[in-house]
Amino acid sequence: MTTSFTLEQAKVGQKLLIKAILDDETATIAMRLGVSAGELITVASKIPGGPVVIRQGGMEIALGRDLCRGIEVEPFEGPRR
């Protein structure tokens, strides 16, 4: 069974599947940035005390820590869809 956690807890370099966005406000902000449940992402970097930078396709997006606390992810090790 795969364990899920929030994006804030992810490690740099991890490939992740976004399982869920935990509340409506977070979902609205994430949707505006092009981030939604079912997406495959990679954690590009984490700025100490600052944002988590994710790579999605060819883009990098910096997400604030508060937003990351509302995004549930799980490790993804399979082939890309």
PDB file of N, CA, C and O in Angstrom:
ATOM      1  N   MET A   1       0.843  -1.184   0.000  1.00  0.00           N
ATOM      2  CA  MET A   1       0.000   0.000   0.000  1.00  0.00           C
ATOM      3  C   MET A   1       0.886   1.244   0.000  1.00  0.00           C
ATOM      4  O   MET A   1       1.856   1.322   0.754  1.00  0.00           O
ATOM      5  N   THR A   2       0.548   2.215  -0.848  1.00  0.00           N
ATOM      6  CA  THR A   2       1.328   3.433  -0.971  1.00  0.00           C
ATOM      7  C   THR A   2       0.891   4.438   0.084  1.00  0.00           C
ATOM      8  O   THR A   2      -0.302   4.646   0.309  1.00  0.00           O
ATOM      9  N   THR A   3       1.865   5.049   0.718  1.00  0.00           N
ATOM     10  CA  THR A   3       1.590   6.046   1.739  1.00  0.00           C
ATOM     11  C   THR A   3       1.533   7.431   1.111  1.00  0.00           C
ATOM     12  O   THR A   3       2.408   7.801   0.329  1.00  0.00           O
ATOM     13  N   SER A   4       0.511   8.186   1.452  1.00  0.00           N
ATOM     14  CA  SER A   4       0.418   9.543   0.937  1.00  0.00           C
ATOM     15  C   SER A   4       0.877  10.533   2.011  1.00  0.00           C
ATOM     16  O   SER A   4       0.901  10.218   3.201  1.00  0.00           O
ATOM     17  N   PHE A   5       1.238  11.727   1.563  1.00  0.00           N
ATOM     18  CA  PHE A   5       1.714  12.791   2.436  1.00  0.00           C
ATOM     19  C   PHE A   5       1.472  14.097   1.705  1.00  0.00           C
ATOM     20  O   PHE A   5       1.029  14.086   0.556  1.00  0.00           O
ATOM     21  N   THR A   6       1.753  15.222   2.347  1.00  0.00           N
ATOM     22  CA  THR A   6       1.542  16.497   1.667  1.00  0.00           C
ATOM     23  C   THR A   6       2.772  16.871   0.850  1.00  0.00           C
ATOM     24  O   THR A   6       3.880  16.401   1.106  1.00  0.00           O
ATOM     25  N   LEU A   7       2.549  17.717  -0.124  1.00  0.00           N
ATOM     26  CA  LEU A   7       3.639  18.162  -0.990  1.00  0.00           C
ATOM     27  C   LEU A   7       4.729  18.867  -0.186  1.00  0.00           C
ATOM     28  O   LEU A   7       5.902  18.810  -0.556  1.00  0.00           O
ATOM     29  N   GLU A   8       4.364  19.518   0.890  1.00  0.00           N
ATOM     30  CA  GLU A   8       5.357  20.189   1.735  1.00  0.00           C
ATOM     31  C   GLU A   8       6.387  19.183   2.281  1.00  0.00           C
ATOM     32  O   GLU A   8       7.546  19.538   2.492  1.00  0.00           O
ATOM     33  N   GLN A   9       5.969  17.947   2.505  1.00  0.00           N
ATOM     34  CA  GLN A   9       6.839  16.923   3.093  1.00  0.00           C
ATOM     35  C   GLN A   9       7.696  16.194   2.060  1.00  0.00           C
ATOM     36  O   GLN A   9       8.563  15.402   2.430  1.00  0.00           O
ATOM     37  N   ALA A  10       7.469  16.443   0.791  1.00  0.00           N
ATOM     38  CA  ALA A  10       8.186  15.740  -0.274  1.00  0.00           C
ATOM     39  C   ALA A  10       9.660  16.132  -0.306  1.00  0.00           C
ATOM     40  O   ALA A  10      10.046  17.205   0.159  1.00  0.00           O
ATOM     41  N   LYS A  11      10.467  15.244  -0.861  1.00  0.00           N
ATOM     42  CA  LYS A  11      11.902  15.477  -0.981  1.00  0.00           C
ATOM     43  C   LYS A  11      12.244  15.892  -2.416  1.00  0.00           C
ATOM     44  O   LYS A  11      11.572  15.501  -3.370  1.00  0.00           O
ATOM     45  N   VAL A  12      13.293  16.684  -2.541  1.00  0.00           N
ATOM     46  CA  VAL A  12      13.767  17.118  -3.849  1.00  0.00           C
ATOM     47  C   VAL A  12      14.099  15.892  -4.700  1.00  0.00           C
ATOM     48  O   VAL A  12      14.754  14.959  -4.234  1.00  0.00           O
ATOM     49  N   GLY A  13      13.649  15.907  -5.926  1.00  0.00           N
ATOM     50  CA  GLY A  13      13.902  14.815  -6.861  1.00  0.00           C
ATOM     51  C   GLY A  13      12.804  13.768  -6.909  1.00  0.00           C
ATOM     52  O   GLY A  13      12.779  12.943  -7.823  1.00  0.00           O
ATOM     53  N   GLN A  14      11.888  13.785  -5.934  1.00  0.00           N
ATOM     54  CA  GLN A  14      10.809  12.791  -5.917  1.00  0.00           C
ATOM     55  C   GLN A  14       9.841  13.015  -7.065  1.00  0.00           C
ATOM     56  O   GLN A  14       9.455  14.144  -7.367  1.00  0.00           O
ATOM     57  N   LYS A  15       9.456  11.906  -7.702  1.00  0.00           N
ATOM     58  CA  LYS A  15       8.375  11.924  -8.684  1.00  0.00           C
ATOM     59  C   LYS A  15       7.103  11.578  -7.933  1.00  0.00           C
ATOM     60  O   LYS A  15       7.064  10.599  -7.188  1.00  0.00           O
ATOM     61  N   LEU A  16       6.066  12.377  -8.125  1.00  0.00           N
ATOM     62  CA  LEU A  16       4.854  12.248  -7.329  1.00  0.00           C
ATOM     63  C   LEU A  16       3.599  12.291  -8.188  1.00  0.00           C
ATOM     64  O   LEU A  16       3.573  12.889  -9.263  1.00  0.00           O
ATOM     65  N   LEU A  17       2.578  11.649  -7.689  1.00  0.00           N
ATOM     66  CA  LEU A  17       1.240  11.731  -8.255  1.00  0.00           C
ATOM     67  C   LEU A  17       0.421  12.574  -7.284  1.00  0.00           C
ATOM     68  O   LEU A  17       0.392  12.293  -6.086  1.00  0.00           O
ATOM     69  N   ILE A  18      -0.237  13.599  -7.794  1.00  0.00           N
ATOM     70  CA  ILE A  18      -1.119  14.388  -6.936  1.00  0.00           C
ATOM     71  C   ILE A  18      -2.400  13.596  -6.742  1.00  0.00           C
ATOM     72  O   ILE A  18      -3.163  13.383  -7.685  1.00  0.00           O
ATOM     73  N   LYS A  19      -2.629  13.160  -5.499  1.00  0.00           N
ATOM     74  CA  LYS A  19      -3.815  12.363  -5.176  1.00  0.00           C
ATOM     75  C   LYS A  19      -5.051  13.222  -4.980  1.00  0.00           C
ATOM     76  O   LYS A  19      -6.122  12.914  -5.503  1.00  0.00           O
ATOM     77  N   ALA A  20      -4.897  14.301  -4.224  1.00  0.00           N
ATOM     78  CA  ALA A  20      -6.059  15.128  -3.887  1.00  0.00           C
ATOM     79  C   ALA A  20      -5.612  16.521  -3.480  1.00  0.00           C
ATOM     80  O   ALA A  20      -4.490  16.737  -3.021  1.00  0.00           O
ATOM     81  N   ILE A  21      -6.522  17.445  -3.664  1.00  0.00           N
ATOM     82  CA  ILE A  21      -6.350  18.791  -3.135  1.00  0.00           C
ATOM     83  C   ILE A  21      -7.374  18.889  -2.014  1.00  0.00           C
ATOM     84  O   ILE A  21      -8.568  18.681  -2.229  1.00  0.00           O
ATOM     85  N   LEU A  22      -6.899  19.206  -0.822  1.00  0.00           N
ATOM     86  CA  LEU A  22      -7.664  18.943   0.389  1.00  0.00           C
ATOM     87  C   LEU A  22      -8.757  19.942   0.736  1.00  0.00           C
ATOM     88  O   LEU A  22      -9.599  19.637   1.580  1.00  0.00           O
ATOM     89  N   ASP A  23      -8.782  21.121   0.123  1.00  0.00           N
ATOM     90  CA  ASP A  23      -9.882  22.044   0.412  1.00  0.00           C
ATOM     91  C   ASP A  23     -10.156  22.920  -0.803  1.00  0.00           C
ATOM     92  O   ASP A  23      -9.330  23.014  -1.711  1.00  0.00           O
ATOM     93  N   ASP A  24     -11.313  23.554  -0.812  1.00  0.00           N
ATOM     94  CA  ASP A  24     -11.755  24.328  -1.977  1.00  0.00           C
ATOM     95  C   ASP A  24     -10.854  25.516  -2.297  1.00  0.00           C
ATOM     96  O   ASP A  24     -10.568  25.785  -3.463  1.00  0.00           O
ATOM     97  N   GLU A  25     -10.407  26.225  -1.267  1.00  0.00           N
ATOM     98  CA  GLU A  25      -9.559  27.396  -1.508  1.00  0.00           C
ATOM     99  C   GLU A  25      -8.230  26.981  -2.145  1.00  0.00           C
ATOM    100  O   GLU A  25      -7.768  27.608  -3.097  1.00  0.00           O
ATOM    101  N   THR A  26      -7.627  25.925  -1.613  1.00  0.00           N
ATOM    102  CA  THR A  26      -6.373  25.414  -2.179  1.00  0.00           C
ATOM    103  C   THR A  26      -6.603  24.934  -3.605  1.00  0.00           C
ATOM    104  O   THR A  26      -5.773  25.178  -4.480  1.00  0.00           O
ATOM    105  N   ALA A  27      -7.720  24.254  -3.850  1.00  0.00           N
ATOM    106  CA  ALA A  27      -8.035  23.749  -5.189  1.00  0.00           C
ATOM    107  C   ALA A  27      -8.160  24.898  -6.188  1.00  0.00           C
ATOM    108  O   ALA A  27      -7.688  24.791  -7.320  1.00  0.00           O
ATOM    109  N   THR A  28      -8.788  25.984  -5.776  1.00  0.00           N
ATOM    110  CA  THR A  28      -8.955  27.134  -6.668  1.00  0.00           C
ATOM    111  C   THR A  28      -7.610  27.743  -7.038  1.00  0.00           C
ATOM    112  O   THR A  28      -7.350  28.020  -8.209  1.00  0.00           O
ATOM    113  N   ILE A  29      -6.757  27.952  -6.039  1.00  0.00           N
ATOM    114  CA  ILE A  29      -5.432  28.532  -6.293  1.00  0.00           C
ATOM    115  C   ILE A  29      -4.604  27.585  -7.159  1.00  0.00           C
ATOM    116  O   ILE A  29      -3.976  28.012  -8.128  1.00  0.00           O
ATOM    117  N   ALA A  30      -4.603  26.303  -6.808  1.00  0.00           N
ATOM    118  CA  ALA A  30      -3.822  25.319  -7.564  1.00  0.00           C
ATOM    119  C   ALA A  30      -4.292  25.244  -9.020  1.00  0.00           C
ATOM    120  O   ALA A  30      -3.476  25.163  -9.937  1.00  0.00           O
ATOM    121  N   MET A  31      -5.610  25.270  -9.223  1.00  0.00           N
ATOM    122  CA  MET A  31      -6.157  25.193 -10.578  1.00  0.00           C
ATOM    123  C   MET A  31      -5.680  26.381 -11.417  1.00  0.00           C
ATOM    124  O   MET A  31      -5.371  26.223 -12.598  1.00  0.00           O
ATOM    125  N   ARG A  32      -5.621  27.552 -10.816  1.00  0.00           N
ATOM    126  CA  ARG A  32      -5.146  28.743 -11.536  1.00  0.00           C
ATOM    127  C   ARG A  32      -3.689  28.597 -11.959  1.00  0.00           C
ATOM    128  O   ARG A  32      -3.258  29.199 -12.943  1.00  0.00           O
ATOM    129  N   LEU A  33      -2.930  27.789 -11.207  1.00  0.00           N
ATOM    130  CA  LEU A  33      -1.521  27.554 -11.532  1.00  0.00           C
ATOM    131  C   LEU A  33      -1.329  26.325 -12.431  1.00  0.00           C
ATOM    132  O   LEU A  33      -0.203  25.994 -12.805  1.00  0.00           O
ATOM    133  N   GLY A  34      -2.431  25.655 -12.772  1.00  0.00           N
ATOM    134  CA  GLY A  34      -2.352  24.476 -13.635  1.00  0.00           C
ATOM    135  C   GLY A  34      -2.020  23.199 -12.896  1.00  0.00           C
ATOM    136  O   GLY A  34      -1.538  22.241 -13.502  1.00  0.00           O
ATOM    137  N   VAL A  35      -2.272  23.166 -11.586  1.00  0.00           N
ATOM    138  CA  VAL A  35      -1.977  21.996 -10.759  1.00  0.00           C
ATOM    139  C   VAL A  35      -3.293  21.375 -10.322  1.00  0.00           C
ATOM    140  O   VAL A  35      -4.147  22.054  -9.752  1.00  0.00           O
ATOM    141  N   SER A  36      -3.457  20.071 -10.591  1.00  0.00           N
ATOM    142  CA  SER A  36      -4.710  19.415 -10.204  1.00  0.00           C
ATOM    143  C   SER A  36      -4.471  17.949  -9.878  1.00  0.00           C
ATOM    144  O   SER A  36      -3.421  17.388 -10.192  1.00  0.00           O
ATOM    145  N   ALA A  37      -5.466  17.340  -9.243  1.00  0.00           N
ATOM    146  CA  ALA A  37      -5.381  15.915  -8.891  1.00  0.00           C
ATOM    147  C   ALA A  37      -5.185  15.089 -10.154  1.00  0.00           C
ATOM    148  O   ALA A  37      -5.748  15.390 -11.206  1.00  0.00           O
ATOM    149  N   GLY A  38      -4.372  14.038 -10.029  1.00  0.00           N
ATOM    150  CA  GLY A  38      -4.090  13.156 -11.152  1.00  0.00           C
ATOM    151  C   GLY A  38      -2.841  13.528 -11.932  1.00  0.00           C
ATOM    152  O   GLY A  38      -2.388  12.755 -12.776  1.00  0.00           O
ATOM    153  N   GLU A  39      -2.278  14.696 -11.664  1.00  0.00           N
ATOM    154  CA  GLU A  39      -1.078  15.148 -12.368  1.00  0.00           C
ATOM    155  C   GLU A  39       0.170  14.465 -11.825  1.00  0.00           C
ATOM    156  O   GLU A  39       0.252  14.146 -10.639  1.00  0.00           O
ATOM    157  N   LEU A  40       1.136  14.248 -12.702  1.00  0.00           N
ATOM    158  CA  LEU A  40       2.450  13.738 -12.303  1.00  0.00           C
ATOM    159  C   LEU A  40       3.405  14.917 -12.247  1.00  0.00           C
ATOM    160  O   LEU A  40       3.478  15.719 -13.178  1.00  0.00           O
ATOM    161  N   ILE A  41       4.140  15.012 -11.141  1.00  0.00           N
ATOM    162  CA  ILE A  41       5.071  16.128 -10.946  1.00  0.00           C
ATOM    163  C   ILE A  41       6.383  15.601 -10.387  1.00  0.00           C
ATOM    164  O   ILE A  41       6.465  14.468  -9.914  1.00  0.00           O
ATOM    165  N   THR A  42       7.401  16.438 -10.450  1.00  0.00           N
ATOM    166  CA  THR A  42       8.688  16.165  -9.813  1.00  0.00           C
ATOM    167  C   THR A  42       9.027  17.370  -8.944  1.00  0.00           C
ATOM    168  O   THR A  42       8.825  18.511  -9.358  1.00  0.00           O
ATOM    169  N   VAL A  43       9.542  17.122  -7.743  1.00  0.00           N
ATOM    170  CA  VAL A  43       9.983  18.219  -6.880  1.00  0.00           C
ATOM    171  C   VAL A  43      11.353  18.656  -7.388  1.00  0.00           C
ATOM    172  O   VAL A  43      12.331  17.917  -7.273  1.00  0.00           O
ATOM    173  N   ALA A  44      11.415  19.873  -7.956  1.00  0.00           N
ATOM    174  CA  ALA A  44      12.658  20.383  -8.530  1.00  0.00           C
ATOM    175  C   ALA A  44      13.572  20.943  -7.453  1.00  0.00           C
ATOM    176  O   ALA A  44      14.782  20.718  -7.482  1.00  0.00           O
ATOM    177  N   SER A  45      12.995  21.676  -6.495  1.00  0.00           N
ATOM    178  CA  SER A  45      13.786  22.224  -5.398  1.00  0.00           C
ATOM    179  C   SER A  45      12.865  22.683  -4.280  1.00  0.00           C
ATOM    180  O   SER A  45      11.659  22.848  -4.464  1.00  0.00           O
ATOM    181  N   LYS A  46      13.465  22.882  -3.121  1.00  0.00           N
ATOM    182  CA  LYS A  46      12.745  23.429  -1.969  1.00  0.00           C
ATOM    183  C   LYS A  46      13.613  24.551  -1.418  1.00  0.00           C
ATOM    184  O   LYS A  46      14.763  24.339  -1.036  1.00  0.00           O
ATOM    185  N   ILE A  47      13.050  25.722  -1.387  1.00  0.00           N
ATOM    186  CA  ILE A  47      13.773  26.871  -0.868  1.00  0.00           C
ATOM    187  C   ILE A  47      13.585  26.888   0.650  1.00  0.00           C
ATOM    188  O   ILE A  47      12.442  26.916   1.109  1.00  0.00           O
ATOM    189  N   PRO A  48      14.655  26.872   1.448  1.00  0.00           N
ATOM    190  CA  PRO A  48      14.499  26.861   2.902  1.00  0.00           C
ATOM    191  C   PRO A  48      13.600  28.010   3.378  1.00  0.00           C
ATOM    192  O   PRO A  48      13.885  29.182   3.133  1.00  0.00           O
ATOM    193  N   GLY A  49      12.519  27.650   4.055  1.00  0.00           N
ATOM    194  CA  GLY A  49      11.568  28.642   4.543  1.00  0.00           C
ATOM    195  C   GLY A  49      10.733  29.280   3.453  1.00  0.00           C
ATOM    196  O   GLY A  49       9.954  30.194   3.724  1.00  0.00           O
ATOM    197  N   GLY A  50      10.883  28.808   2.217  1.00  0.00           N
ATOM    198  CA  GLY A  50      10.172  29.395   1.083  1.00  0.00           C
ATOM    199  C   GLY A  50       9.399  28.366   0.297  1.00  0.00           C
ATOM    200  O   GLY A  50       8.971  27.349   0.843  1.00  0.00           O
ATOM    201  N   PRO A  51       9.219  28.624  -0.983  1.00  0.00           N
ATOM    202  CA  PRO A  51       8.366  27.760  -1.795  1.00  0.00           C
ATOM    203  C   PRO A  51       8.995  26.407  -2.136  1.00  0.00           C
ATOM    204  O   PRO A  51      10.201  26.191  -2.019  1.00  0.00           O
ATOM    205  N   VAL A  52       8.110  25.520  -2.560  1.00  0.00           N
ATOM    206  CA  VAL A  52       8.488  24.239  -3.141  1.00  0.00           C
ATOM    207  C   VAL A  52       8.337  24.425  -4.651  1.00  0.00           C
ATOM    208  O   VAL A  52       7.273  24.821  -5.128  1.00  0.00           O
ATOM    209  N   VAL A  53       9.391  24.142  -5.393  1.00  0.00           N
ATOM    210  CA  VAL A  53       9.353  24.293  -6.845  1.00  0.00           C
ATOM    211  C   VAL A  53       9.111  22.917  -7.455  1.00  0.00           C
ATOM    212  O   VAL A  53       9.876  21.977  -7.238  1.00  0.00           O
ATOM    213  N   ILE A  54       8.017  22.823  -8.232  1.00  0.00           N
ATOM    214  CA  ILE A  54       7.697  21.551  -8.882  1.00  0.00           C
ATOM    215  C   ILE A  54       7.921  21.681 -10.382  1.00  0.00           C
ATOM    216  O   ILE A  54       7.829  22.770 -10.949  1.00  0.00           O
ATOM    217  N   ARG A  55       8.212  20.565 -11.000  1.00  0.00           N
ATOM    218  CA  ARG A  55       8.341  20.493 -12.456  1.00  0.00           C
ATOM    219  C   ARG A  55       7.159  19.680 -12.966  1.00  0.00           C
ATOM    220  O   ARG A  55       6.912  18.559 -12.521  1.00  0.00           O
ATOM    221  N   GLN A  56       6.448  20.265 -13.897  1.00  0.00           N
ATOM    222  CA  GLN A  56       5.273  19.612 -14.478  1.00  0.00           C
ATOM    223  C   GLN A  56       5.388  19.798 -15.984  1.00  0.00           C
ATOM    224  O   GLN A  56       5.260  20.911 -16.493  1.00  0.00           O
ATOM    225  N   GLY A  57       5.630  18.702 -16.691  1.00  0.00           N
ATOM    226  CA  GLY A  57       5.893  18.830 -18.116  1.00  0.00           C
ATOM    227  C   GLY A  57       7.174  19.615 -18.294  1.00  0.00           C
ATOM    228  O   GLY A  57       8.197  19.269 -17.703  1.00  0.00           O
ATOM    229  N   GLY A  58       7.138  20.658 -19.092  1.00  0.00           N
ATOM    230  CA  GLY A  58       8.320  21.486 -19.319  1.00  0.00           C
ATOM    231  C   GLY A  58       8.359  22.734 -18.456  1.00  0.00           C
ATOM    232  O   GLY A  58       9.235  23.580 -18.635  1.00  0.00           O
ATOM    233  N   MET A  59       7.424  22.864 -17.522  1.00  0.00           N
ATOM    234  CA  MET A  59       7.349  24.076 -16.706  1.00  0.00           C
ATOM    235  C   MET A  59       7.804  23.823 -15.280  1.00  0.00           C
ATOM    236  O   MET A  59       7.691  22.711 -14.765  1.00  0.00           O
ATOM    237  N   GLU A  60       8.321  24.873 -14.650  1.00  0.00           N
ATOM    238  CA  GLU A  60       8.577  24.841 -13.213  1.00  0.00           C
ATOM    239  C   GLU A  60       7.659  25.855 -12.563  1.00  0.00           C
ATOM    240  O   GLU A  60       7.514  26.980 -13.041  1.00  0.00           O
ATOM    241  N   ILE A  61       7.036  25.442 -11.460  1.00  0.00           N
ATOM    242  CA  ILE A  61       6.073  26.281 -10.752  1.00  0.00           C
ATOM    243  C   ILE A  61       6.471  26.322  -9.283  1.00  0.00           C
ATOM    244  O   ILE A  61       6.684  25.279  -8.664  1.00  0.00           O
ATOM    245  N   ALA A  62       6.571  27.527  -8.724  1.00  0.00           N
ATOM    246  CA  ALA A  62       6.885  27.690  -7.302  1.00  0.00           C
ATOM    247  C   ALA A  62       5.575  27.792  -6.531  1.00  0.00           C
ATOM    248  O   ALA A  62       4.747  28.662  -6.803  1.00  0.00           O
ATOM    249  N   LEU A  63       5.397  26.891  -5.563  1.00  0.00           N
ATOM    250  CA  LEU A  63       4.185  26.861  -4.750  1.00  0.00           C
ATOM    251  C   LEU A  63       4.543  27.174  -3.303  1.00  0.00           C
ATOM    252  O   LEU A  63       5.465  26.582  -2.744  1.00  0.00           O
ATOM    253  N   GLY A  64       3.812  28.107  -2.698  1.00  0.00           N
ATOM    254  CA  GLY A  64       4.047  28.460  -1.306  1.00  0.00           C
ATOM    255  C   GLY A  64       3.801  27.283  -0.376  1.00  0.00           C
ATOM    256  O   GLY A  64       3.024  26.381  -0.690  1.00  0.00           O
ATOM    257  N   ARG A  65       4.468  27.300   0.769  1.00  0.00           N
ATOM    258  CA  ARG A  65       4.351  26.194   1.727  1.00  0.00           C
ATOM    259  C   ARG A  65       2.921  25.985   2.201  1.00  0.00           C
ATOM    260  O   ARG A  65       2.490  24.843   2.364  1.00  0.00           O
ATOM    261  N   ASP A  66       2.165  27.078   2.430  1.00  0.00           N
ATOM    262  CA  ASP A  66       0.773  26.918   2.867  1.00  0.00           C
ATOM    263  C   ASP A  66      -0.028  26.151   1.826  1.00  0.00           C
ATOM    264  O   ASP A  66      -0.816  25.271   2.173  1.00  0.00           O
ATOM    265  N   LEU A  67       0.166  26.476   0.562  1.00  0.00           N
ATOM    266  CA  LEU A  67      -0.529  25.774  -0.514  1.00  0.00           C
ATOM    267  C   LEU A  67      -0.115  24.303  -0.536  1.00  0.00           C
ATOM    268  O   LEU A  67      -0.957  23.423  -0.715  1.00  0.00           O
ATOM    269  N   CYS A  68       1.174  24.036  -0.355  1.00  0.00           N
ATOM    270  CA  CYS A  68       1.690  22.661  -0.394  1.00  0.00           C
ATOM    271  C   CYS A  68       1.112  21.791   0.719  1.00  0.00           C
ATOM    272  O   CYS A  68       0.969  20.580   0.555  1.00  0.00           O
ATOM    273  N   ARG A  69       0.782  22.410   1.850  1.00  0.00           N
ATOM    274  CA  ARG A  69       0.180  21.650   2.960  1.00  0.00           C
ATOM    275  C   ARG A  69      -1.203  21.128   2.604  1.00  0.00           C
ATOM    276  O   ARG A  69      -1.694  20.197   3.242  1.00  0.00           O
ATOM    277  N   GLY A  70      -1.838  21.713   1.594  1.00  0.00           N
ATOM    278  CA  GLY A  70      -3.174  21.300   1.187  1.00  0.00           C
ATOM    279  C   GLY A  70      -3.199  20.400  -0.037  1.00  0.00           C
ATOM    280  O   GLY A  70      -4.265  20.134  -0.592  1.00  0.00           O
ATOM    281  N   ILE A  71      -2.021  19.925  -0.466  1.00  0.00           N
ATOM    282  CA  ILE A  71      -1.938  19.057  -1.643  1.00  0.00           C
ATOM    283  C   ILE A  71      -1.401  17.697  -1.209  1.00  0.00           C
ATOM    284  O   ILE A  71      -0.262  17.582  -0.756  1.00  0.00           O
ATOM    285  N   GLU A  72      -2.239  16.669  -1.353  1.00  0.00           N
ATOM    286  CA  GLU A  72      -1.863  15.307  -0.970  1.00  0.00           C
ATOM    287  C   GLU A  72      -1.234  14.601  -2.167  1.00  0.00           C
ATOM    288  O   GLU A  72      -1.797  14.591  -3.262  1.00  0.00           O
ATOM    289  N   VAL A  73      -0.069  14.015  -1.948  1.00  0.00           N
ATOM    290  CA  VAL A  73       0.676  13.341  -3.007  1.00  0.00           C
ATOM    291  C   VAL A  73       1.092  11.945  -2.561  1.00  0.00           C
ATOM    292  O   VAL A  73       1.036  11.613  -1.377  1.00  0.00           O
ATOM    293  N   GLU A  74       1.508  11.139  -3.525  1.00  0.00           N
ATOM    294  CA  GLU A  74       2.102   9.826  -3.224  1.00  0.00           C
ATOM    295  C   GLU A  74       3.234   9.588  -4.210  1.00  0.00           C
ATOM    296  O   GLU A  74       3.204  10.108  -5.325  1.00  0.00           O
ATOM    297  N   PRO A  75       4.234   8.806  -3.810  1.00  0.00           N
ATOM    298  CA  PRO A  75       5.352   8.512  -4.713  1.00  0.00           C
ATOM    299  C   PRO A  75       4.849   7.838  -5.989  1.00  0.00           C
ATOM    300  O   PRO A  75       3.921   7.029  -5.961  1.00  0.00           O
ATOM    301  N   PHE A  76       5.486   8.191  -7.106  1.00  0.00           N
ATOM    302  CA  PHE A  76       5.131   7.589  -8.389  1.00  0.00           C
ATOM    303  C   PHE A  76       6.389   6.978  -8.975  1.00  0.00           C
ATOM    304  O   PHE A  76       7.387   7.664  -9.194  1.00  0.00           O
ATOM    305  N   GLU A  77       6.327   5.697  -9.221  1.00  0.00           N
ATOM    306  CA  GLU A  77       7.502   5.003  -9.756  1.00  0.00           C
ATOM    307  C   GLU A  77       7.239   4.290 -11.068  1.00  0.00           C
ATOM    308  O   GLU A  77       8.147   3.684 -11.638  1.00  0.00           O
ATOM    309  N   GLY A  78       6.007   4.354 -11.553  1.00  0.00           N
ATOM    310  CA  GLY A  78       5.647   3.685 -12.793  1.00  0.00           C
ATOM    311  C   GLY A  78       5.984   4.524 -14.004  1.00  0.00           C
ATOM    312  O   GLY A  78       6.495   5.636 -13.876  1.00  0.00           O
ATOM    313  N   PRO A  79       5.698   3.994 -15.179  1.00  0.00           N
ATOM    314  CA  PRO A  79       5.937   4.765 -16.409  1.00  0.00           C
ATOM    315  C   PRO A  79       4.952   5.924 -16.517  1.00  0.00           C
ATOM    316  O   PRO A  79       3.833   5.853 -16.008  1.00  0.00           O
ATOM    317  N   ARG A  80       5.373   6.969 -17.173  1.00  0.00           N
ATOM    318  CA  ARG A  80       4.461   8.109 -17.404  1.00  0.00           C
ATOM    319  C   ARG A  80       3.340   7.659 -18.326  1.00  0.00           C
ATOM    320  O   ARG A  80       3.542   6.858 -19.239  1.00  0.00           O
ATOM    321  N   ARG A  81       2.152   8.194 -18.065  1.00  0.00           N
ATOM    322  CA  ARG A  81       0.990   7.855 -18.898  1.00  0.00           C
ATOM    323  C   ARG A  81       1.048   8.564 -20.212  1.00  0.00           C
ATOM    324  O   ARG A  81       0.154   8.400 -21.042  1.00  0.00           O
TER     325      ARG A  81
END
